[in-house]
Amino acid sequence: MKRFVLVVILSLVVCFVTVDAAGKRSSSSNGVFVENPMLWADVPDPDIIRVGDTYYLVSTTMHLMPGAPIMRSKDLKNWETIGYVYDRLTDSPKYDLQEGTVYGRGQWATSLKYHNGRFYVLFAPNERGAMGDTYIYSAEDPAGEWTLVSRMRHFHDCSLFFDDDNRVYVVYGTGELMELKPDLSDVIEGSHMQIFQREADETGLLEGSRVIKHNGRYYLLMISHVYAPGRHRREVCYRANDIHGPYEKTTILESDFGGFSYLAQGTIVDSPDGDWYGIMFQDRGGVGRVLTLSPVRWIDGWPMLGDEMGRVPDKVRPLVSGQPEKSIICSDDFSAEKLGLHWQWNHNPVNTAWSLTERPGFLRLKTSRVVPNLYLAPNTLTQRMKGPKCSAVVVLGLSHMKAGDRAGFAAFNDETGALMIKKDGKKLTLCAAELSVKLSQRDKVVEDATEKIIESIPLNTNKIWLRIDGNFVPRTDIATFYYSLDGENWQKMGNDYRMRFDWQRFFMGSKYALFNFATQKTGGYVDVDSFTIE
């Protein structure tokens, strides 16, 4: 029987000081807590809602497919991916890695709402579409099928909002508002307005809108980038008694955390017991943008995030104790009939070029297009890496590779460290490689891709174990690479590789990636036996 291993480390603390939902400091013994980062993985631009006793989270995944992942939790600690809003985007051939790419574009900053028994999402890809730049989808069950409701003009970093009188609005950009028709088919022309004017202290970007209503007041949360010495990011809140204004503003969070600079952009959500929590993301280098959890203290009608000192705490009490351990990052033995929801493809997949059924218990990755490099390769399969440390092993069958094929395992990003198996003629070679891509600004065309071979060895086997360890202890971001011919004895290969985050290219943290592509002719394939992460 093949191994299926998933290790989730719970923090069982003997005695420490933490904060409760009101931000008060207290001590506890032998308790399980939500440790920050709440999700130490690439989960940016969050929107979270509660329906009954269950929380639902959506995040940005840009060029990865399927897109707009829906995650679920009972306790804000254990999260699982339950579905995606769409399988693929088709407005442009660039989503298929043709005539350009959509690296760092695609689905951004999705807004998630629940109204009259249905779930709704609204998102505006940062890539122009043929039918309109904004999508609205709806579903009765967020784990089931989502139906496209409408397409309309572009709304940057937008928030959908259903008011108590059933009127529907979208707030976007820097304080812009438009009302939507009751059936969500389009905007109501003439409804556009600027609901506030930028203040003098707003010297940078002001974006990431999230709208809630509490005790009859409207609250608009936004990330504020302050360009001034010693200032970075903060979360501000605008509030009004009428959605159209007038609005007043205060800063609700300005805190660094964990040795990294200031964090912001997210939302607040209540519990069934009436407590409130704030979920904000923080840039964490190579792992990407991680999520933090803070208590919310309502002071003079303002939702102030953090502990009594306004700081993001190290630990927060879970809402419900004793919940099953779950994770959005999972091992896989590929024995299921469908691909696990923890996986996403790099751009739209070629569905005829992968299979779970041709060899049951294995994922078969076939070549489908001759390409010059990994960054243009179809059917690269990815999963998030996780902090503070992670280690993943894949087992590959190589006997059906063709001359010119390139297969392997990578810490994938615009700067990539990889273990790559090359078949040249009849010879197999294992290489430790460092890859990099240069993209055009307008169409994200791959203008140049470099490959530096650090170490290589000949292979005389058709089965190999590859391992990548990730270390995201603050300011580390190191990937190390190993191979084994028997699954027991490991040899390190190549250099310690420094993973990076570049918002101008992929705008993502590094991902574990399985790949197989052709540089000469199609028809080859590799069989992936398992993926095991600890």
N, C-alpha and C positions, 0 to 999 in steps of 0.2 A: 504494500500500500504506500502510495506516495505521501510524503509529509505535507501537512497543511498547518503552518505555524503562524500564529499571530500573537505577539507579545505586547500587551499594553501595560505600561508601568503605572501603578497607582501610587500616589504619595501618601504613605501611612506615617503620620507624624506623631511622635511620642508626646511632645509638649511644645507649643509655640504660641505666638501672638498673631492674631489675624483680625479681620473686620467682618461685621455682619452687614445685612442689607441696608442698615441705617448709617453705616460708616463708623460705627463705634468699635473701639478696640477691645478685644476680649481674649482670654486664653482658653485653650481647649486641649484635651488629651486624647490620644488614640483616635483622632477623627480623620475622616477623608474630606478633602477640600478641593475646590477648583483652583488649580495653580495657574498663575499667569506666566506666559501666554496661555489663554484658554484653549486656543488651537495654535500650536507651534508649527504651523505649516502655511503655505501660500493660500490665504483665504481673504483677498482684499475686497474693499467696497461693500461691506456687509449690509444687508437689510434683514431684520428679524422681527417676526410677529409671534404672538401667542394666540392659539385657538384652543379654548378649554384649558387642559393641563399640559398641552404640547406646544413646543417652540419650533418654528420653522425658519430656516436661514437660507438665503440665496447669496451668491458671490460671483465675482467676475472671473471668467476663465478665457476670455478673448478668443484666440485662434484654436482653442482645443474643442474637440467634438466628441460626444454630444455636449451641448452648452447649457448655461444657466442651471447649475446643479442645485437641487433642493435637498437640504440637510435637515434632520429632525433630532430633537432631544427632549427629554423630560426634565432634566436637571441642570442644563447649561454646562455640563461636563462631558457627558458621553454623547457623541454625535455620530450619526450614520447618514450616508447618502441614500435617499429613497427614490430619486428619479432626476430627470432632466426635462427642461421645458421643451427643447427641440433636439432632434437628432443631428441636423445639419443646417447650414445656411447656404442659399443657392443664388443670391443676387449677383454674384460675380464669380468668374472662373478662378479668381485669386483664392477663394475659399478651397479650391481643389489644387492649390499650388501650381496654377497655370496663369501665365501672363502677369506674374507678380505673386505676392503673398499677402496674408493679413496678420503677420507677426505683430503682436502688440495692439491689434485692433479688434475687430469682431465685437462680441457682446461685452458691454461695460455697465457697471453700476446699476444693476437691475433693481427696480422697486417692487416689493412684494406686499400685497394687501389681501384681506379677507373681508367679503361684503355679501350679505344676504345669502349665506350658505355656499359661496363660491370663492375660490382663490384666483387672484389676478396678478400678473406681472407685466411690467412695462419696462422696456429697455431700448436704447438707441445705439446700435453698433457704430463704432467710429470708423465706418467704411460705408460709403454711399451706396444706397440700394436703388433698384429700378422702380419700386412701387411706393417709396416713401421710406424715411430713415428710421422710424420708430415702430416697434412691434408691441402689440398688446395681446397677450395670451390669457386663457382662462381654463380652470379645471375644477371639477367638483372634488376630486381626490388628488392631492398634490403628488402622490406616488403613482398616479395613473397617467392617462393621456391628456395632454394640454392641447387646446384648440385655439388656432389663430383667430382673434376677434377682428383686428383691424391693423392697417398700416397708415402712418401719417408723417407729418414733417418732423424734423430732428429736434430732440430736446436733450440738451447736454446735462448729464448727471442729475436726472430728473426724479421726482417723487410723485407717485400717483396718490390721490387722496379722495376718499369718499366721505362726504359730510353727512351729518345726521339727517338732513333733509333730502338725501339721495342725490344731491348735486355732486358732480365729479370734476376734479381739478387736476392739473399737472403743474407743479412748481419746479423750475429748472434754471439753469444758468446762474446768474448772480441776481437772484430776487425777481425773476420773471414768473408770471402766472398766466395760464389760459384755462378756460373752462371747456370741458368736453361735452359732447352730446350725450344724452342719457343712455343711449345704446353703445357708447364708446366708439362709434364709427369714425368720428373726426372731431376736430376742434369746433367750437362755436366762434365763427368769425366775428371780430370786433371785441372779443373778450380779453384780448391781451392787455396786460398792465404790468408796470414796474411797482412792486409792492413795498420796496424800500430803496433808499439811495445809499450807496457805499459811504461809510464813515471815513474820516481822515486817517484813522489808525489802520484801515484795511489797505495795506500797501502792496499786497500780492494777490494770488488767486484766492477766490472765495467761491467754493463750489461744493458738490457732494450733498445736495439737498435731501433731507428726510423730514417729513411732516407728520406730526401726531396732534391729537386733540385730547386735552386733559382738563377736567373741571370747567368745561365751557370755553377754554382758551386754546388758541392755535399756537403751536410751537414748531418753528423751523430750525432744524439743526444743520450746521454747515462747517466744513473745515476751512480754516482761515490760515493762509500762508503769510506770515508777517515778515517782510524784508527789512530787518533792522538788526543792528549788532546785538548778539546774544539771544535773538528770537528765532523761532523756527515755525512750528505748527501749533495750532490750538483749535479747540472746538468751541464755536460760538453758537448762541441761541437767540433767535428773534422770536418775540411773542406779540400777540395781538388778540383783541376781543372779537375781531372780525377778520376773516381770512384775507380780505382785501386791504387790511391795515386800519390805522397806522401801527407800525411795529416799533418796538424798542429792543435793545440788544444788550447782552452781557456775555462774558467769557465763562463757560461752564467747565472747561478742562484745559489746563496748561501744565503738563507734567511730563517729564522724561520718565523712562522706566528701563530697568535691567541693563544699564550701561549704554543705552541707545537714546537718540535725541527724541524730541517731543512727538507725541502721537495724537492722531485725530482721524476723523471721518468714520461715521457709523450712525448708530441710532440708540434709542432707549426703549425699554420694554418692561411691562409690569408682570408680576407673578399673580397667581390666583389669590394669594393672601394680601395683595395690595402693596408689596415691596416693588421697588424699581431697580433696574440694572442698566448700565451703559455698556455697549459693545463697540470698541474702537480698534482700528488697525494701526499697526506700527511697522515701519520699514525695518527689516532685520537682515539686510545684506543678502547673502547667497541663498538663504532659505526662502526669501520672498517677504511678503507682507502678512504678518501674523495678527491674530485676534486677541484682544485683552478684555477682561471683564472687570467692571467696577460697580460698587454700590452707587445708587443715586440718592442724594439727600435733597428733598424739596425745601428750599429756603426762600422765603418771601415770594413764593410762586415760581421760583427758578429751579430747574433740575440740575443740581450741582453734582458733578461726577467725582468719584474718588473717596478717600477716607476723610477724617476730620481735618487733615492738612491739605486736602485737594490733590492727593497723590494716588496714582494707580497702586493698589495693594499687591503684595506678593501672592496672597491667597484670599479666597472668598468662600464662604460656606455654600455647599451645593443646595439647590432648592429642595431636592428630594433625595433622601439617602437610600442606599441599597439598590440603585438602578443597575441593570446589566451593563457590563463593560462593552462599549462599542467604539468604533473608530472609522473615520473616513479614509484611512490608509490601511490596506489589507493584503495579506498573503493570498495566493491563488494556486490551486493545483489544476485548474482548467478542466475540471470534470463536470461543471455545470453546463446546461444546454445553452445558456446565454452568457455573454461576456459580463463580468461583474461591474457594478456601478462605480467602483473605485477606479476604473480605467477611463482614460480619455485619449482619443487619437489627436495627433498633431495635424490640424486642418481636417477637411472631410476625408473619411477613409474611402478606399476602393473596396467595396464590400465583396466583390468576387475574388479578392486577393487575400482573404484570411478565412480561417475556418476553425470551428471547435468540433466538427463532426467527421471530417475526413480521416482523422485519427483520434478517436475518442480518448479524452484524458489529456490531450495536448492542444496547444494553440499553434496552428500552422500559419506562418507568415510567408506569403508568396511575393515574388517580385512582379510588378505590373507595368513598370515604365522605366526606361533607361534614363538615369539622371546622373549628374556629375558629382553630387555630394549629398551628405546627410540632410542638409537644410531644405533640399527639394524632394526628398524621398517620401513617397506616399506610405501610409500605414505604419508610421512610427507611433508606438503605443506608450503612453506616459501615465505616471502616477506621482503624486506629490512626495517629496522627501520631507523628513520630520525632525524637529529638534527636541531636545538638545543634541542627541546623537541617534543615528539609525544605521542599520546594516542590512543590505538586501542581497540575496543570492538568486541567480537564475541558472537553469540547467537547459542547455541547448543541444539539439541534435543537428548535425551538420552534413549528413551524408548526401543530401540532395541539393547542395549549393552548386551553382554553375560558375564557369570561368567569368571573372569580373564581378562576382557578387561580393557584397560587404554586409556582414551581420554582426550583431553584438549587443552590448549593454553600455549605457551612458548616463552620466550626470549631465543632462541635456539642457542647454540654454544657448543664448547667442555666443557665449564662450563655453565650450563643452569639453569635458574630459571623458574619454571613452576607452573601453576594451573592444577592439574591432578585429573580427576574423576576416581575413582577405583570402579569396580563392583566385589565384592567378595560374592559368593553365590547369594542371592537376594538383598543384601544391596549395596547402593551407598554411597560413601564417597568422599568429596572434600578435596584435600590436597594441601597445599603450599609446594613445594618440591624444593630441590637444587640437581642437577644432575651433574655428572662429568664422563669423559671417559679417559681411558689410552689406547693409540694406539701403536702397534709395529712400529718400524721405517721402516722396509723393506716393509711390505705388508699392513700397516695400519690396522692390525687386532685389533679388540676390545679385549684387554687383560683383562680389568677390567672396570666395570661401577658401580658407587656408587649412591645411592639415599638416601638423608637425608630429612625426613619429618619434616618440621618446625611447621606446624599446620594442624589440620584436623577437619572436622565437618561432621556429617551425613547429607545426603540429602534425602528429601522426595518429590522430584519433578522430572519431566522428561524434564524440560526446564530450562536452566540457562544462564545467561549473565556473561561473563568473561572479565576483562579489565586489560591491562598492560600499564602502563605509563613509557616512557623512557625519561630520563634526561641526555643529552649529553653536557650540558654546560661544558666548559673545566674543566677537572679533576674530573668530577662527575660520569658519567656512571652508574647511578642508575636506576634499574627497580623496580617499585612498583606494587603490585597485589591487585585486587579487584574482588568481585563477587556481583551479584545481583539476586534476585529471581523474580523481576518484571521489570527490566530495568530502574528503577527510583532511587531506594534507594540502595546505595553501601556500602559494608563493606570491609575494608582493611583486607588482609590476609597475614600472613607470615612476613618476614623481608624485609627491603629495601635491594635489591640484587645488588651487585657490578658486573657489566658485564666486561668481560675481552677479550683481544685479544692475541692469542697465535699462532705465525707463525709456530711452530713445530707441531701443531695438525690441526685445521681447517683452519688456515690462513685467517680467515674471521671475519667481524664484526658480532654482534648478529643479528639474524633475528626473526621477528615474525613467529611463526610456529603453524599450526593446525595439530593435530595428533590423531590417533586412532589405537591401536595395540592390539594383542591378546597374552596373556601369557599362556593360557590353551587350547583353541580351537577356530577355525575360525568360521566365519558366522555372527558375530555381526556387527553393523554399527551405526554411528551417522549421523545426518543431520545437516549441518551448514546452518543456516538461513541467516546470513549476517556477513560481516566483515566491520567495519566502523573505519576509521582512521582520526584523526585530528592532 
